[in-house]
């Protein structure tokens, strides 16, 4: 969703939002070149992201959430944006008395201060020359995410959870939010840690880890900054009353994140999967192919023709002879059920030093094993 699209929807759907937006100084950033990464820390796979901040760079909150590759606007709405605007203005009224509790909305020192300082982006400059072709000069947001990961994988070091699974959606903990509200729970997954912690449908999170919450993106920000084995205090509004709860982050909680929708995962597929796109088989197809509920069963949906930089003309999956329609039943030492995201995590975190891994396949009922290069 572009800023122009958003403005059109604002006018068409709700004139009151226009009045709200006029209370802000609106600045549109259209490229990543030269941006201050100590300030602008957000999910770099988003198509549309908003920062609400004071002139002194104190951040009131963020807006922008995404879980779908094809539909960038599925997880945001004009209604949710309006509520975020109202909440940001309310925080501004309380400023600077609330400055201390807002301090955690600014992130830690970044790996690099600007995008073009990353090795993968050094061909770019901090400023764009408008007298020449602009297209090849712009740093796209997703390239910043890719550059952060490349620092680890090109040195064959395990990619940290917070880099591989950035800005995790609360559904990994069992919380599903309505895009039409600030941070209102639409569903709590049965048996999840969130259910055990006492969260209920229609609860609206007001603060998490002491931070005021004005959108789903704010919840993601808190989760992004939180380590494992942490208990996050939360205040929710339930039927008009404040309720104090705790949100428990158990060991390995991030690894349940689905990263298949991310633009940056295209590069990860080349690095970890040799260019394959994988999808879990349905229960019916598992039975048809004689694969148990607990066994790995990943259909090869596509074998990319785009090679990694400096490759020799084919992707590693092509060189290994892997074909579209093959069913992967084993990857390295793993034969248990894993998603595509799980396999990528396994390779980039547990097999960072490996030069190749064996891959077990089913093809037309026949069992095949190939060697997949990771170089």
C-alpha positions, 0 to 999 in steps of 0.5 A: 500500500503506497502513501497515495493509496492510503491517502485516497482510502483515508478520504474515501472511508473516513474524513475524520482521519484526515483531520487527525493527520493534519495534527501531524507533520507528515514526512514520507521517506521513499528510499533507504539511502542514508537513513539513521538505523539507530532511529528507524528500526522496524520490520524491513519486509513491510510495504508500508510502515509508520513512525509516530514521533516527537520532534526530539526523536522520541518514538510514540509508536509504530504502525505496520504489520504484514503476514502475506506475500501477495496481499500487503494490506491484509493485516492493516486497516484504516480503522486500525490506523485511525486508532493508532493516530488517536493513541499517538496524539494522546501520548503527545499530550502527556509529553514530556512527563511520559518520556521515560516510559517511551524510551524503550521504543527506541532500539539499541545501537545498530550493527551499522549506522546507515544501510550503505555501511553494510558490506552488501550495500557499499555500492550505494551512496547516501544520497541519490543523484537525480540527474541520472537514472534513479532506479539503480541507486535506491536502497530498498528496505528489504535489502537492509534486512538481507544485508543484516543476515549476510553479515552472519551467513557469509562468515558461516556463523549461525544467524541469531534468532532476532535476525532470522525471525525479526518482529515475530507475530504474536500468533507464535504465542497464541495471540491473533489480533484484529487489524481494525483495532489498536491491539485487540485480541481476535482469538487465543489459540487453545493450549497456547502459552497465551491461553495459559497466561490468562489472555482472552478474546476481546482483551485489548493490550494497553501496555506490554513490558511497561511500554504503551501499545498503540498498534500490533506493530508495537506488540511486535516491537516488544517481542522483537527486543525480548529474549527467551525465558522472559516474562513480560508484564501486560495491562489489558482492557477487559470489558472496560476494566484494567487487568494485569497479566504476564506474557511468558516467552518460552525457550525457542518461541521465535522459531515457530515464526513463519517467514515464508511470506518475507521478501528477504526469504527469497535470498534465504531460499537460495542460501539454505535451500539451493533455490527451492520453495517448499510447502507442507503436504496436506494430511490427505496427501501425506496419507496418499504418499505413505508419510506419517503425521510426524514425518517431514513432507515438504513439496517442492513448489518451485526451483528458482532459476535465479542463482546467488551472486557469483554463481555458475549459471544454475542454483544448487537445487538444480545442480543436485537434480531436484525437481518441482513436485519432489517431496522432501522427507529428510534434510540433513539429519532431520526427518521429523516434521518441519516447515519451510521456515524451520528448515531454513532455520536449521540450515542457517543456525545448526549447519552454518559450517556445512558445505553440503547436506544430504536431502531425501526425496520421494519422486513418483513413489521412488526414494531418492537421496541427493547431495545439496551444496550449500556453497 
